[in-house]
Amino acid sequence: MNPFLDDWLERQSSSELKSKRRCLKFLKTAYAACVSDFANKPRTDVTMTEGGFRFHVGTPLPDLRQIASWMLTHAPRKRTLAKVVPALWKRHGREDVSIAGILLANLEPSTLGQDPWMAFIHLLQRQEPLLVVLEVAEELVRAGHAVPDNAWLEAAAEQSPHWHQYCVLFLSLKREDIGCRALIEQAPKGGEMFERIRSRLLESES
């Protein structure tokens, strides 16, 4: 828990969460409130460029969880937060996609209007950094939302090379009965993280 952020959030009003526009503005301010200097700016600039993000303030993930928790507790209407999720993904700051994933995982399906996995999948309209896809998928699993079944993953993997990689990442979050060895073996080559995950999956299936 960041005590500085805790104090800052205590001074905020729930009226900041009354509309999608106000939520987006509130979050931009909250991100900056967590970062007191520019010591990490070279790193955030590299992340922004390599990931295709609109911005990267450098807010740590624990602080983003704290911000999202405050929003979930204080939002006058949870449906407003559900509407913020696709808006955050579209704005596409590095912090935005993390907050979108945390909200997606912790809002009720009835509030989202669909299963959280389906809501996430609908956000993936372009090729995303694999680390981001894995981060959001982990949030969903952590919140108790089961990974889609193998038949669904096999069908989804046929859509495109990057969807094939996404499905391998989703498989890696299954706790048992992974299966889909051919899907894992035939996935396009990825970076170091992806290949490490592929190797671990294949070893578990041998």
One Martini backbone bead per residue (centre of mass of N, CA, C, O) as a GRO file, in nm:
protein
  206
    1MET     BB    1   0.094   0.038   0.025
    2ASN     BB    2   0.050   0.374  -0.062
    3PRO     BB    3   0.037   0.640   0.147
    4PHE     BB    4   0.024   0.874  -0.049
    5LEU     BB    5  -0.209   0.764  -0.220
    6ASP     BB    6  -0.407   0.729   0.010
    7ASP     BB    7  -0.425   1.032   0.076
    8TRP     BB    8  -0.514   1.125  -0.203
    9LEU     BB    9  -0.779   0.956  -0.223
   10GLU     BB   10  -0.918   1.081   0.032
   11ARG     BB   11  -0.946   1.369  -0.133
   12GLN     BB   12  -1.147   1.241  -0.311
   13SER     BB   13  -1.427   1.230  -0.522
   14SER     BB   14  -1.693   1.046  -0.645
   15SER     BB   15  -1.760   1.255  -0.876
   16GLU     BB   16  -1.517   1.156  -1.062
   17LEU     BB   17  -1.722   0.884  -1.137
   18LYS     BB   18  -1.992   0.977  -1.303
   19SER     BB   19  -1.819   0.958  -1.571
   20LYS     BB   20  -1.624   0.874  -1.826
   21ARG     BB   21  -1.473   1.140  -1.859
   22ARG     BB   22  -1.397   1.175  -1.555
   23CYS     BB   23  -1.241   0.911  -1.523
   24LEU     BB   24  -1.018   0.968  -1.728
   25LYS     BB   25  -0.914   1.221  -1.588
   26PHE     BB   26  -0.858   1.102  -1.309
   27LEU     BB   27  -0.645   0.892  -1.398
   28LYS     BB   28  -0.429   1.081  -1.507
   29THR     BB   29  -0.385   1.212  -1.225
   30ALA     BB   30  -0.321   0.952  -1.064
   31TYR     BB   31  -0.068   0.863  -1.206
   32ALA     BB   32   0.100   1.121  -1.137
   33ALA     BB   33   0.073   1.094  -0.818
   34CYS     BB   34   0.280   0.831  -0.816
   35VAL     BB   35   0.497   1.028  -0.964
   36SER     BB   36   0.769   1.236  -0.848
   37ASP     BB   37   0.964   1.168  -1.096
   38PHE     BB   38   1.216   1.122  -1.380
   39ALA     BB   39   1.399   0.863  -1.336
   40ASN     BB   40   1.209   0.663  -1.539
   41LYS     BB   41   1.182   0.785  -1.830
   42PRO     BB   42   1.354   0.611  -2.021
   43ARG     BB   43   1.190   0.352  -1.968
   44THR     BB   44   0.907   0.460  -2.049
   45ASP     BB   45   0.981   0.534  -2.339
   46VAL     BB   46   1.045   0.248  -2.433
   47THR     BB   47   0.775   0.117  -2.366
   48MET     BB   48   0.601   0.300  -2.543
   49THR     BB   49   0.735   0.233  -2.815
   50GLU     BB   50   0.730  -0.086  -2.812
   51GLY     BB   51   0.402  -0.099  -2.733
   52GLY     BB   52   0.222   0.140  -2.856
   53PHE     BB   53   0.182   0.369  -2.661
   54ARG     BB   54   0.066   0.683  -2.577
   55PHE     BB   55   0.159   0.627  -2.272
   56HIS     BB   56   0.409   0.643  -1.981
   57VAL     BB   57   0.442   0.721  -1.649
   58GLY     BB   58   0.518   0.474  -1.419
   59THR     BB   59   0.305   0.327  -1.268
   60PRO     BB   60   0.266   0.104  -1.043
   61LEU     BB   61   0.079  -0.174  -1.005
   62PRO     BB   62  -0.006  -0.141  -0.705
   63ASP     BB   63  -0.125   0.143  -0.755
   64LEU     BB   64  -0.337   0.058  -0.962
   65ARG     BB   65  -0.491  -0.125  -0.769
   66GLN     BB   66  -0.563   0.101  -0.569
   67ILE     BB   67  -0.724   0.272  -0.765
   68ALA     BB   68  -0.931   0.057  -0.853
   69SER     BB   69  -1.042   0.002  -0.571
   70TRP     BB   70  -1.152   0.284  -0.524
   71MET     BB   71  -1.347   0.283  -0.762
   72LEU     BB   72  -1.514   0.029  -0.680
   73THR     BB   73  -1.606   0.161  -0.404
   74HIS     BB   74  -1.701   0.478  -0.514
   75ALA     BB   75  -1.881   0.429  -0.738
   76PRO     BB   76  -2.202   0.513  -0.809
   77ARG     BB   77  -2.161   0.341  -1.090
   78LYS     BB   78  -2.056   0.048  -1.232
   79ARG     BB   79  -2.134   0.099  -1.529
   80THR     BB   80  -1.928   0.322  -1.578
   81LEU     BB   81  -1.679   0.138  -1.556
   82ALA     BB   82  -1.753  -0.042  -1.795
   83LYS     BB   83  -1.729   0.200  -2.003
   84VAL     BB   84  -1.422   0.259  -1.948
   85VAL     BB   85  -1.267   0.018  -2.057
   86PRO     BB   86  -1.271   0.075  -2.373
   87ALA     BB   87  -1.160   0.366  -2.342
   88LEU     BB   88  -0.886   0.286  -2.229
   89TRP     BB   89  -0.796   0.104  -2.462
   90LYS     BB   90  -0.810   0.329  -2.674
   91ARG     BB   91  -0.608   0.524  -2.542
   92HIS     BB   92  -0.345   0.346  -2.462
   93GLY     BB   93  -0.209   0.342  -2.206
   94ARG     BB   94  -0.028   0.162  -1.996
   95GLU     BB   95  -0.217   0.210  -1.751
   96ASP     BB   96  -0.489   0.166  -1.891
   97VAL     BB   97  -0.467  -0.144  -1.948
   98SER     BB   98  -0.442  -0.225  -1.653
   99ILE     BB   99  -0.704  -0.106  -1.545
  100ALA     BB  100  -0.891  -0.253  -1.737
  101GLY     BB  101  -0.820  -0.538  -1.629
  102ILE     BB  102  -0.905  -0.497  -1.334
  103LEU     BB  103  -1.198  -0.420  -1.387
  104LEU     BB  104  -1.281  -0.665  -1.555
  105ALA     BB  105  -1.222  -0.876  -1.318
  106ASN     BB  106  -1.421  -0.705  -1.086
  107LEU     BB  107  -1.666  -0.711  -1.252
  108GLU     BB  108  -1.968  -0.794  -1.317
  109PRO     BB  109  -2.116  -0.945  -1.578
  110SER     BB  110  -2.381  -0.778  -1.555
  111THR     BB  111  -2.227  -0.506  -1.586
  112LEU     BB  112  -2.079  -0.571  -1.861
  113GLY     BB  113  -2.283  -0.777  -2.040
  114GLN     BB  114  -2.054  -1.003  -2.000
  115ASP     BB  115  -1.808  -1.196  -2.019
  116PRO     BB  116  -1.488  -1.111  -1.940
  117TRP     BB  117  -1.347  -1.263  -2.173
  118MET     BB  118  -1.516  -1.138  -2.400
  119ALA     BB  119  -1.448  -0.846  -2.337
  120PHE     BB  120  -1.147  -0.879  -2.387
  121ILE     BB  121  -1.149  -0.991  -2.677
  122HIS     BB  122  -1.288  -0.728  -2.794
  123LEU     BB  123  -1.026  -0.547  -2.743
  124LEU     BB  124  -0.856  -0.730  -2.960
  125GLN     BB  125  -0.812  -0.552  -3.259
  126ARG     BB  126  -0.504  -0.569  -3.210
  127GLN     BB  127  -0.181  -0.593  -3.177
  128GLU     BB  128  -0.037  -0.700  -2.876
  129PRO     BB  129   0.145  -0.716  -2.621
  130LEU     BB  130   0.202  -1.005  -2.453
  131LEU     BB  131   0.228  -0.890  -2.166
  132VAL     BB  132  -0.055  -0.761  -2.160
  133VAL     BB  133  -0.226  -1.010  -2.214
  134LEU     BB  134  -0.122  -1.168  -1.968
  135GLU     BB  135  -0.197  -0.967  -1.746
  136VAL     BB  136  -0.504  -0.975  -1.791
  137ALA     BB  137  -0.545  -1.280  -1.773
  138GLU     BB  138  -0.444  -1.298  -1.479
  139GLU     BB  139  -0.669  -1.127  -1.358
  140LEU     BB  140  -0.901  -1.314  -1.431
  141VAL     BB  141  -0.800  -1.564  -1.278
  142ARG     BB  142  -0.767  -1.430  -0.998
  143ALA     BB  143  -1.094  -1.367  -1.000
  144GLY     BB  144  -1.224  -1.662  -1.117
  145HIS     BB  145  -1.185  -1.681  -1.435
  146ALA     BB  146  -1.204  -1.910  -1.657
  147VAL     BB  147  -1.059  -2.052  -1.900
  148PRO     BB  148  -1.113  -2.128  -2.191
  149ASP     BB  149  -1.163  -2.380  -2.377
  150ASN     BB  150  -0.995  -2.571  -2.606
  151ALA     BB  151  -1.185  -2.536  -2.846
  152TRP     BB  152  -1.180  -2.229  -2.844
  153LEU     BB  153  -0.871  -2.192  -2.871
  154GLU     BB  154  -0.837  -2.340  -3.141
  155ALA     BB  155  -1.021  -2.149  -3.301
  156ALA     BB  156  -0.877  -1.877  -3.232
  157ALA     BB  157  -0.587  -1.955  -3.346
  158GLU     BB  158  -0.690  -1.933  -3.658
  159GLN     BB  159  -0.707  -1.621  -3.712
  160SER     BB  160  -0.394  -1.568  -3.618
  161PRO     BB  161  -0.077  -1.544  -3.513
  162HIS     BB  162  -0.138  -1.371  -3.253
  163TRP     BB  163  -0.373  -1.550  -3.154
  164HIS     BB  164  -0.205  -1.799  -3.115
  165GLN     BB  165  -0.035  -1.675  -2.888
  166TYR     BB  166  -0.257  -1.602  -2.692
  167CYS     BB  167  -0.353  -1.900  -2.646
  168VAL     BB  168  -0.096  -1.991  -2.509
  169LEU     BB  169  -0.119  -1.800  -2.270
  170PHE     BB  170  -0.390  -1.908  -2.169
  171LEU     BB  171  -0.296  -2.199  -2.121
  172SER     BB  172  -0.078  -2.123  -1.897
  173LEU     BB  173  -0.333  -2.069  -1.680
  174LYS     BB  174  -0.375  -2.351  -1.644
  175ARG     BB  175  -0.380  -2.593  -1.378
  176GLU     BB  176  -0.507  -2.823  -1.570
  177ASP     BB  177  -0.547  -2.992  -1.841
  178ILE     BB  178  -0.422  -2.861  -2.107
  179GLY     BB  179  -0.318  -2.950  -2.371
  180CYS     BB  180  -0.269  -2.861  -2.700
  181ARG     BB  181   0.011  -2.933  -2.831
  182ALA     BB  182  -0.008  -2.838  -3.127
  183LEU     BB  183  -0.064  -2.541  -3.067
  184ILE     BB  184   0.206  -2.492  -2.923
  185GLU     BB  185   0.410  -2.591  -3.142
  186GLN     BB  186   0.274  -2.405  -3.394
  187ALA     BB  187   0.348  -2.150  -3.291
  188PRO     BB  188   0.474  -1.869  -3.331
  189LYS     BB  189   0.745  -1.707  -3.288
  190GLY     BB  190   0.886  -1.554  -3.004
  191GLY     BB  191   0.997  -1.432  -2.744
  192GLU     BB  192   1.137  -1.507  -2.451
  193MET     BB  193   0.875  -1.536  -2.289
  194PHE     BB  194   0.720  -1.718  -2.484
  195GLU     BB  195   0.931  -1.953  -2.502
  196ARG     BB  196   0.923  -2.019  -2.203
  197ILE     BB  197   0.625  -2.098  -2.197
  198ARG     BB  198   0.633  -2.317  -2.408
  199SER     BB  199   0.839  -2.503  -2.268
  200ARG     BB  200   0.676  -2.549  -2.012
  201LEU     BB  201   0.429  -2.679  -2.146
  202LEU     BB  202   0.575  -2.916  -2.288
  203GLU     BB  203   0.693  -3.040  -2.029
  204SER     BB  204   0.410  -3.091  -1.891
  205GLU     BB  205   0.321  -3.290  -2.147
  206SER     BB  206   0.555  -3.527  -2.133
   0.00000   0.00000   0.00000
